[in-house]
Amino acid sequence: MSTVAVIGAGIAGLSAACHLVGRGHEVVLLERHDAPGGRGLRVRQDGFTFDTGPTVMTMPDLVDDALRAAGSSLRELLPMRRLDPAYRARFADGSEIMVRHGVEAMREEIARTCGSVDAAAFEDFVIWLRGLYRLEMPHFIDANFDSPLDLLSSPLAAARLVRMGGFRRLGPSIRSWFKDERLHRLFSFQALYAGLPPEEALAIYAVITYMDSIEGVWFPEGGMDAVPAALATAASKAGADLRFGATVDRLLLDREGRIAGVALQDGEKIRADAVVCTLDLPVAYDHLLPQLKPPRVVRRGTYSPSAVVWHVGAKGAPAEGTSHHNIHFGQDWNGAFDALMKEGTFMPDPSRLVSVPTLSDPSLAPDGDSTLYVLEPVPNLSGRIDWSREREPMRERLLAFLETNGYPTDIVSERLVTPIEWRDMGMREGTPFALAHTFLQTGPFRPSNRERRVPGLMFAGSGTVPGVGVPMVLISGKLAADRVDAYLPRGGRGPVRRTR
């Protein structure tokens, strides 16, 4: 068998490992931490459990694809339940809209809160979203690209996408469906995941709205850490060698410049016929490929805004009516995005996400207490904020916000993550959301998941195709495995090479 080294046991690396081992490759997965999870590593502190990575789980079928590739399944390794409501949306005027599961339930919610006209529009809106998803997933998301010309490989799908308005702007597209401004925000805020304001994001990113608002949001038993744990278990059971506390120091190349293995910080050398690297791409080039000039989009691309995340362990429970996921929308919508993305300053009237996982799994905190995940979008480190001065004022603002909105504030344990901490974790510009999904940083224009100058080196993760988010990085692992299959002889052993 050929041997593939995977660098990083985050979700992208674990997905790649599952697909590769299931296809008959010998896989060694190398992770510098002592557990799987990557940037979503779990932290236990003062009796509270904090999942430090993604908190919103959508499209569990993509996790199931990776598990099944390794001979396991979601049913076997990762029981989870659907959250209903997926979100509680609270607006500046005090009104609330619940994002309910099921078209009929959500139509009734819209009728109750926004009126019959918008409720009637919702059913056609869902048909439009589902059509976008069915077009984009096989042709433009779950697909490798070698050049922009590959967009022409599915001309009928591309033409239909144009007819459906996929290349219009997302904000105006949503406004064309609904009259109530609250629905404009509820069905377009997902553009932030793509690193863009709704007024600038393409309507094709409405597929993110489809993923969480229509297909639903889920919560794994045991919390979000259960996702990488299940993927690691599946890969290991299928024969992958998972090595924790193993930091890759450099790549080994043969005399022709092809991948021949990796060297660890402790001096050990591991032979490999191919490598899948899941480090943030700028970090990968800086540390593992210093001899190469990174692609222009890596060097000079537009990076997404960042976020402050405050992990809070507090005594007591939130106010009645609080949901697992709660979005608090500010009053000044467009002004907030202008400040965040154009001026590089704080949103003057910020929108925030508060997740309370203990409402679904009380074991994540001592009896009767709460674990909170509080997120506020902020500029990345290219902005104008001095975090050495603004860290404590940000904490005080978030504390006042929690108190005003009925969340417990008798704090026992906490961790505040700013763009400085994201940067120190190895994320360029201090953002966990990588390159923004502008048109010229999407699909074939996004950094490739293979480095042509180093044959046998592939990439996976949010910095490459297809992009940011748990569903996307799961797919990125599969796409990297496809690249490995195209590079290595099927079922045969890779060529033995002398290393340098």
C-alpha positions as CSV (number, residue, x, y, z in Angstrom):
1,M,0.0,0.0,0.0
2,S,1.0,3.6,-0.5
3,T,1.5,5.6,2.7
4,V,-0.1,9.0,3.2
5,A,0.8,11.4,6.1
6,V,-1.9,13.7,7.2
7,I,-0.8,16.8,9.2
8,G,-3.4,17.9,11.7
9,A,-6.3,16.1,13.5
10,G,-8.9,18.8,13.0
11,I,-12.1,18.0,11.2
12,A,-10.5,18.4,7.7
13,G,-7.6,16.1,8.6
14,L,-9.8,13.5,10.2
15,S,-12.1,13.6,7.2
16,A,-9.1,13.1,4.8
17,A,-7.8,10.2,7.0
18,C,-11.2,8.4,7.0
19,H,-11.5,8.7,3.2
20,L,-7.9,7.7,2.6
21,V,-7.8,4.7,4.9
22,G,-11.1,3.5,3.5
23,R,-9.6,3.6,0.0
24,G,-6.8,1.3,0.9
25,H,-4.0,3.7,1.8
26,E,-1.8,3.3,4.8
27,V,-2.4,6.5,6.8
28,V,-0.5,8.1,9.6
29,L,-2.1,11.1,11.1
30,L,0.1,13.5,13.0
31,E,-1.3,16.0,15.6
32,R,0.7,18.3,17.8
33,H,-1.9,18.3,20.5
34,D,-2.7,15.4,22.7
35,A,-6.2,14.8,21.4
36,P,-8.2,15.3,18.1
37,G,-10.1,18.5,17.4
38,G,-7.6,21.0,15.9
39,R,-8.8,24.6,16.6
40,G,-11.9,23.1,18.2
41,L,-10.0,21.4,21.0
42,R,-12.1,20.8,24.1
43,V,-11.1,22.6,27.3
44,R,-12.1,21.4,30.8
45,Q,-11.8,24.1,33.4
46,D,-13.2,24.5,37.0
47,G,-15.8,21.9,36.4
48,F,-17.0,23.4,33.1
49,T,-16.5,22.0,29.6
50,F,-15.8,24.4,26.7
51,D,-15.8,23.4,23.1
52,T,-13.5,26.0,21.6
53,G,-14.3,25.5,17.9
54,P,-17.5,25.5,15.9
55,T,-20.7,25.4,17.9
56,V,-23.3,25.1,15.1
57,M,-23.6,21.6,13.6
58,T,-25.3,21.3,10.2
59,M,-25.4,18.7,7.5
60,P,-24.6,15.6,9.6
61,D,-24.8,13.5,6.4
62,L,-21.4,14.8,5.5
63,V,-20.0,13.5,8.8
64,D,-21.7,10.2,8.0
65,D,-20.0,10.1,4.6
66,A,-16.6,10.3,6.2
67,L,-17.5,7.8,8.8
68,R,-18.9,5.3,6.3
69,A,-15.8,5.7,4.1
70,A,-13.9,4.3,7.1
71,G,-16.4,1.5,7.7
72,S,-18.4,3.1,10.5
73,S,-21.5,5.3,10.6
74,L,-23.2,8.2,12.4
75,R,-25.6,5.8,14.0
76,E,-22.8,3.7,15.4
77,L,-20.4,6.4,16.6
78,L,-22.1,9.8,16.8
79,P,-25.7,10.0,18.0
80,M,-27.1,13.5,17.8
81,R,-30.4,15.2,17.9
82,R,-31.9,18.0,15.9
83,L,-32.4,21.3,17.7
84,D,-35.9,22.8,17.4
85,P,-35.7,25.8,17.3
86,A,-32.4,25.8,15.5
87,Y,-32.1,29.4,16.6
88,R,-33.9,32.0,18.7
89,A,-33.6,35.3,16.9
90,R,-34.0,38.3,19.1
91,F,-34.2,41.8,17.6
92,A,-33.5,45.3,18.9
93,D,-37.2,46.0,19.3
94,G,-37.6,43.1,21.7
95,S,-39.4,40.8,19.2
96,E,-38.4,37.2,18.6
97,I,-38.6,34.8,15.7
98,M,-37.8,31.1,16.2
99,V,-36.2,29.2,13.4
100,R,-38.3,26.1,13.4
101,H,-37.6,22.8,11.7
102,G,-39.8,21.8,8.8
103,V,-41.3,24.0,6.1
104,E,-44.8,24.0,7.6
105,A,-43.6,24.8,11.2
106,M,-41.5,27.7,9.9
107,R,-44.3,28.9,7.7
108,E,-46.5,29.1,10.7
109,E,-43.9,30.9,12.7
110,I,-43.5,33.5,10.0
111,A,-47.3,33.9,9.7
112,R,-47.5,34.5,13.5
113,T,-44.6,37.0,13.6
114,C,-44.4,38.6,10.2
115,G,-47.8,38.0,8.5
116,S,-49.4,35.8,5.9
117,V,-47.7,37.4,2.8
118,D,-44.2,36.5,4.0
119,A,-45.5,33.1,5.2
120,A,-46.8,32.3,1.7
121,A,-43.4,33.5,0.2
122,F,-41.5,31.1,2.5
123,E,-42.5,28.0,0.7
124,D,-41.3,29.2,-2.7
125,F,-38.2,30.5,-1.0
126,V,-37.4,27.0,0.3
127,I,-37.8,25.6,-3.3
128,W,-35.3,28.2,-4.5
129,L,-32.8,27.4,-1.8
130,R,-33.1,23.7,-2.3
131,G,-32.6,24.2,-6.1
132,L,-29.4,26.3,-5.4
133,Y,-28.1,23.6,-3.1
134,R,-28.7,20.7,-5.6
135,L,-27.0,22.6,-8.3
136,E,-24.0,23.8,-6.3
137,M,-23.1,20.8,-4.2
138,P,-22.2,18.3,-7.0
139,H,-20.9,20.8,-9.6
140,F,-19.2,23.6,-7.7
141,I,-18.7,22.6,-4.0
142,D,-17.9,18.9,-3.9
143,A,-15.5,19.2,-6.9
144,N,-11.8,19.8,-7.5
145,F,-10.8,22.5,-10.0
146,D,-7.5,22.7,-11.9
147,S,-8.3,26.0,-13.6
148,P,-11.2,28.5,-14.0
149,L,-12.0,26.8,-17.3
150,D,-13.3,23.9,-15.2
151,L,-16.3,26.0,-14.5
152,L,-17.3,25.3,-18.0
153,S,-17.3,21.5,-17.5
154,S,-20.9,21.8,-16.3
155,P,-22.3,24.4,-18.6
156,L,-26.0,23.5,-18.1
157,A,-25.6,23.7,-14.3
158,A,-23.8,27.0,-14.6
159,A,-26.5,28.4,-16.9
160,R,-29.2,27.3,-14.6
161,L,-27.5,28.9,-11.7
162,V,-27.4,32.2,-13.6
163,R,-31.1,31.9,-14.4
164,M,-31.9,31.2,-10.7
165,G,-30.1,34.5,-9.7
166,G,-27.1,32.8,-8.1
167,F,-24.8,35.6,-9.1
168,R,-27.0,38.4,-7.9
169,R,-26.2,39.9,-4.4
170,L,-27.5,38.0,-1.4
171,G,-29.1,41.0,0.4
172,P,-31.2,42.2,-2.5
173,S,-32.2,38.6,-3.3
174,I,-33.5,38.0,0.2
175,R,-35.4,41.3,0.1
176,S,-37.1,40.2,-3.1
177,W,-38.7,37.3,-1.2
178,F,-39.8,38.9,2.0
179,K,-41.2,42.3,3.2
180,D,-40.3,42.0,6.9
181,E,-36.8,43.4,7.6
182,R,-36.3,40.9,10.4
183,L,-36.5,38.1,7.8
184,H,-33.9,39.9,5.7
185,R,-31.5,39.6,8.5
186,L,-32.5,36.1,9.6
187,F,-31.9,34.6,6.2
188,S,-28.8,36.6,5.2
189,F,-26.6,36.9,8.3
190,Q,-25.0,33.6,7.1
191,A,-22.9,35.7,4.7
192,L,-20.7,36.4,7.7
193,Y,-19.6,32.8,7.5
194,A,-18.3,33.6,4.1
195,G,-16.5,36.7,5.4
196,L,-18.7,39.1,3.5
197,P,-21.6,41.6,4.2
198,P,-24.9,40.4,2.8
199,E,-25.0,43.3,0.4
200,E,-21.8,42.1,-1.2
201,A,-22.0,38.4,-1.0
202,L,-23.3,36.5,-4.0
203,A,-26.7,34.8,-3.7
204,I,-25.0,31.4,-4.2
205,Y,-24.1,31.6,-0.5
206,A,-27.7,31.2,0.3
207,V,-26.8,27.6,0.4
208,I,-25.5,28.3,3.9
209,T,-28.9,29.5,4.8
210,Y,-30.3,26.3,3.4
211,M,-27.9,24.2,5.5
212,D,-28.9,25.6,8.8
213,S,-32.3,27.2,8.4
214,I,-33.9,24.5,6.3
215,E,-31.9,21.2,6.8
216,G,-31.6,22.1,10.5
217,V,-29.1,22.4,13.3
218,W,-28.0,19.4,15.3
219,F,-26.3,18.7,18.6
220,P,-24.1,15.7,19.2
221,E,-24.4,13.8,22.4
222,G,-21.5,14.9,24.6
223,G,-21.1,18.2,22.7
224,M,-19.3,19.3,19.6
225,D,-16.0,17.6,20.7
226,A,-17.8,14.3,19.9
227,V,-17.5,15.0,16.2
228,P,-13.7,14.9,15.9
229,A,-13.7,12.1,18.5
230,A,-16.0,10.0,16.3
231,L,-14.0,10.6,13.2
232,A,-10.7,9.7,15.0
233,T,-12.3,6.5,16.3
234,A,-13.5,5.5,12.8
235,A,-10.1,6.2,11.2
236,S,-8.3,4.3,14.0
237,K,-10.6,1.3,13.8
238,A,-10.1,1.2,10.0
239,G,-6.3,1.0,10.5
240,A,-5.0,4.6,10.5
241,D,-2.1,5.3,12.8
242,L,-3.1,8.3,14.9
243,R,-0.1,9.9,16.6
244,F,-0.8,12.7,19.1
245,G,1.9,15.0,20.6
246,A,3.7,14.7,17.2
247,T,4.7,18.1,15.7
248,V,5.8,18.1,12.0
249,D,9.0,20.1,11.6
250,R,9.6,19.8,7.9
251,L,8.7,18.0,4.7
252,L,11.0,15.4,3.2
253,L,11.5,15.6,-0.5
254,D,13.3,13.3,-3.0
255,R,15.9,14.5,-5.5
256,E,13.2,15.5,-7.9
257,G,11.4,17.6,-5.3
258,R,8.5,15.2,-4.7
259,I,7.1,14.3,-1.3
260,A,9.0,11.5,0.4
261,G,7.8,11.9,4.0
262,V,7.9,14.2,7.0
263,A,10.4,14.9,9.8
264,L,9.1,15.5,13.3
265,Q,10.5,17.9,15.9
266,D,12.0,15.1,17.9
267,G,14.0,14.0,14.9
268,E,12.0,11.1,13.7
269,K,11.5,10.7,10.0
270,I,8.3,9.1,8.6
271,R,8.3,7.9,5.0
272,A,5.2,8.8,3.0
273,D,4.3,8.9,-0.7
274,A,2.0,11.8,-0.2
275,V,1.1,14.4,2.4
276,V,-2.2,16.1,3.2
277,C,-1.5,19.3,5.2
278,T,-4.3,21.0,7.1
279,L,-2.4,23.9,8.6
280,D,-3.7,27.4,7.8
281,L,-2.2,27.9,4.3
282,P,0.0,31.0,5.1
283,V,1.4,29.1,8.1
284,A,2.0,26.0,6.0
285,Y,4.0,28.0,3.4
286,D,6.0,29.9,6.1
287,H,7.0,26.8,8.1
288,L,7.0,23.9,5.8
289,L,7.6,25.5,2.4
290,P,10.0,28.4,3.0
291,Q,11.7,27.7,-0.4
292,L,8.5,28.5,-2.3
293,K,6.7,31.8,-2.9
294,P,3.1,31.3,-1.7
295,P,0.4,31.8,-4.3
296,R,-0.7,35.5,-4.7
297,V,-4.1,34.9,-3.1
298,V,-2.4,33.5,0.0
299,R,0.0,36.5,0.2
300,R,-2.3,39.3,-0.7
301,G,-5.8,37.9,-0.4
302,T,-8.7,39.4,1.5
303,Y,-9.1,37.7,4.9
304,S,-12.5,37.4,6.7
305,P,-13.3,39.4,9.8
306,S,-12.5,37.7,13.0
307,A,-14.5,37.2,16.2
308,V,-14.1,37.5,19.9
309,V,-15.3,34.4,21.6
310,W,-16.0,34.4,25.4
311,H,-16.3,31.0,27.0
312,V,-18.1,31.5,30.3
313,G,-18.9,29.1,33.1
314,A,-21.5,30.7,35.4
315,K,-23.7,29.7,38.3
316,G,-27.4,29.4,37.6
317,A,-29.4,29.0,34.4
318,P,-30.5,31.5,31.7
319,A,-33.9,33.2,31.6
320,E,-36.9,31.1,30.6
321,G,-37.3,31.1,26.8
322,T,-33.6,30.9,26.1
323,S,-32.7,28.4,23.3
324,H,-29.5,26.4,22.7
325,H,-28.5,29.0,20.0
326,N,-29.5,32.6,20.4
327,I,-28.8,35.4,17.8
328,H,-29.2,38.9,19.1
329,F,-29.5,41.3,16.2
330,G,-28.4,44.9,16.6
331,Q,-30.4,47.8,15.2
332,D,-27.9,49.3,12.7
333,W,-27.5,46.4,10.2
334,N,-25.6,48.0,7.3
335,G,-23.7,50.4,9.5
336,A,-22.4,47.5,11.6
337,F,-21.0,45.8,8.5
338,D,-19.4,49.0,7.2
339,A,-17.6,49.5,10.5
340,L,-16.5,45.8,10.7
341,M,-15.4,45.3,7.1
342,K,-14.6,48.7,5.6
343,E,-13.5,50.8,8.6
344,G,-11.8,48.1,10.6
345,T,-13.5,49.1,13.8
346,F,-16.0,47.6,16.3
347,M,-19.6,47.3,15.1
348,P,-21.4,50.3,16.8
349,D,-24.5,48.2,17.4
350,P,-23.2,44.6,17.3
351,S,-25.1,41.4,16.6
352,R,-24.0,38.5,18.8
353,L,-24.4,34.8,19.1
354,V,-24.9,33.1,22.5
355,S,-24.9,29.4,22.6
356,V,-25.9,27.6,25.8
357,P,-24.9,24.0,25.3
358,T,-25.9,23.0,28.9
359,L,-29.6,23.4,27.9
360,S,-29.0,20.3,25.8
361,D,-26.4,18.6,27.8
362,P,-26.3,19.6,31.5
363,S,-23.2,17.5,32.1
364,L,-21.0,20.2,30.5
365,A,-21.3,22.2,33.8
366,P,-21.8,21.5,37.5
367,D,-25.3,20.8,38.5
368,G,-27.6,23.8,37.9
369,D,-24.9,25.9,36.3
370,S,-24.4,27.0,32.7
371,T,-21.7,26.9,30.0
372,L,-22.0,29.9,27.6
373,Y,-20.4,30.6,24.3
374,V,-20.6,34.3,23.4
375,L,-19.4,35.4,20.0
376,E,-19.1,38.9,18.6
377,P,-17.7,39.6,15.1
378,V,-14.7,41.9,15.1
379,P,-12.2,43.1,12.5
380,N,-9.2,40.9,11.9
381,L,-5.7,42.1,12.8
382,S,-5.5,44.3,9.6
383,G,-8.1,46.5,11.3
384,R,-7.6,49.5,13.6
385,I,-8.1,47.9,17.0
386,D,-5.4,47.7,19.7
387,W,-6.2,44.6,21.5
388,S,-3.7,45.3,24.3
389,R,-6.1,48.1,25.3
390,E,-9.5,46.8,24.1
391,R,-9.5,43.3,25.6
392,E,-10.9,44.3,29.1
393,P,-13.4,46.8,27.7
394,M,-14.7,44.2,25.3
395,R,-15.2,41.8,28.2
396,E,-17.1,44.4,30.2
397,R,-19.4,45.1,27.3
398,L,-20.1,41.4,26.8
399,L,-20.8,41.0,30.5
400,A,-23.3,43.9,30.5
401,F,-24.9,42.4,27.4
402,L,-25.3,39.0,29.1
403,E,-26.8,40.6,32.2
404,T,-29.3,42.7,30.2
405,N,-30.5,39.7,28.2
406,G,-31.1,37.3,31.0
407,Y,-28.0,35.1,31.0
408,P,-26.3,34.1,34.2
409,T,-23.4,36.4,35.1
410,D,-22.1,34.9,38.4
411,I,-18.9,33.8,36.6
412,V,-16.9,30.9,38.0
413,S,-14.6,30.2,35.0
414,E,-13.9,32.0,31.7
415,R,-11.6,32.1,28.6
416,L,-11.6,35.2,26.3
417,V,-10.3,34.6,22.8
418,T,-9.5,37.7,20.7
419,P,-7.8,37.9,17.3
420,I,-4.5,37.9,19.1
421,E,-5.2,34.4,20.4
422,W,-6.4,33.2,17.0
423,R,-3.1,34.5,15.5
424,D,-1.1,32.7,18.1
425,M,-3.0,29.5,17.2
426,G,-1.6,29.8,13.7
427,M,-4.3,31.7,11.8
428,R,-3.3,34.5,9.5
429,E,-4.6,38.0,10.3
430,G,-6.0,36.5,13.6
431,T,-9.2,35.1,12.0
432,P,-10.5,31.5,12.3
433,F,-12.5,32.1,9.1
434,A,-9.5,32.2,6.6
435,L,-9.9,33.9,3.2
436,A,-13.1,35.7,2.6
437,H,-15.3,34.1,-0.1
438,T,-15.1,36.9,-2.6
439,F,-15.8,35.8,-6.2
440,L,-12.0,35.8,-7.0
441,Q,-11.3,33.7,-3.8
442,T,-13.9,31.1,-4.5
443,G,-13.9,27.8,-6.4
444,P,-11.0,27.7,-8.9
445,F,-9.8,31.1,-7.7
446,R,-9.4,29.9,-4.1
447,P,-5.9,28.5,-3.3
448,S,-5.6,25.0,-4.8
449,N,-5.6,21.9,-2.6
450,R,-2.5,20.7,-4.3
451,E,0.9,22.3,-4.7
452,R,2.0,21.6,-8.2
453,R,5.6,22.6,-7.4
454,V,5.8,19.8,-4.8
455,P,4.2,16.7,-6.3
456,G,2.5,14.7,-3.6
457,L,1.6,17.6,-1.4
458,M,-2.1,18.3,-0.9
459,F,-4.0,20.7,1.3
460,A,-7.3,20.5,3.2
461,G,-9.1,22.9,5.5
462,S,-10.9,26.2,5.4
463,G,-8.1,28.0,3.4
464,T,-8.5,25.9,0.3
465,V,-11.5,24.5,-1.6
466,P,-14.4,24.5,-1.0
467,G,-14.1,26.9,2.0
468,V,-15.1,27.7,5.6
469,G,-17.4,25.9,7.9
470,V,-17.8,22.3,9.2
471,P,-19.6,21.0,6.1
472,M,-17.0,22.6,3.8
473,V,-13.9,21.3,5.7
474,L,-15.4,17.8,5.8
475,I,-15.7,18.0,2.0
476,S,-12.2,19.5,1.8
477,G,-10.8,16.3,3.4
478,K,-12.6,14.2,0.8
479,L,-11.4,16.4,-2.1
480,A,-7.8,16.1,-0.8
481,A,-8.2,12.3,-0.7
482,D,-9.3,12.5,-4.4
483,R,-6.2,14.4,-5.2
484,V,-4.1,11.7,-3.5
485,D,-5.8,9.0,-5.5
486,A,-5.1,10.8,-8.7
487,Y,-1.4,11.1,-7.7
488,L,-0.7,7.6,-6.4
489,P,-1.1,4.3,-8.1
490,R,-4.3,2.6,-7.0
491,G,-3.6,-0.5,-4.8
492,G,0.1,-0.3,-5.4
493,R,3.0,0.8,-3.3
494,G,4.3,4.3,-4.0
495,P,7.8,4.5,-5.5
496,V,10.7,4.2,-3.0
497,R,12.7,7.3,-3.1
498,R,15.9,8.6,-1.6
499,T,15.2,11.6,0.6
500,R,17.1,14.8,1.2
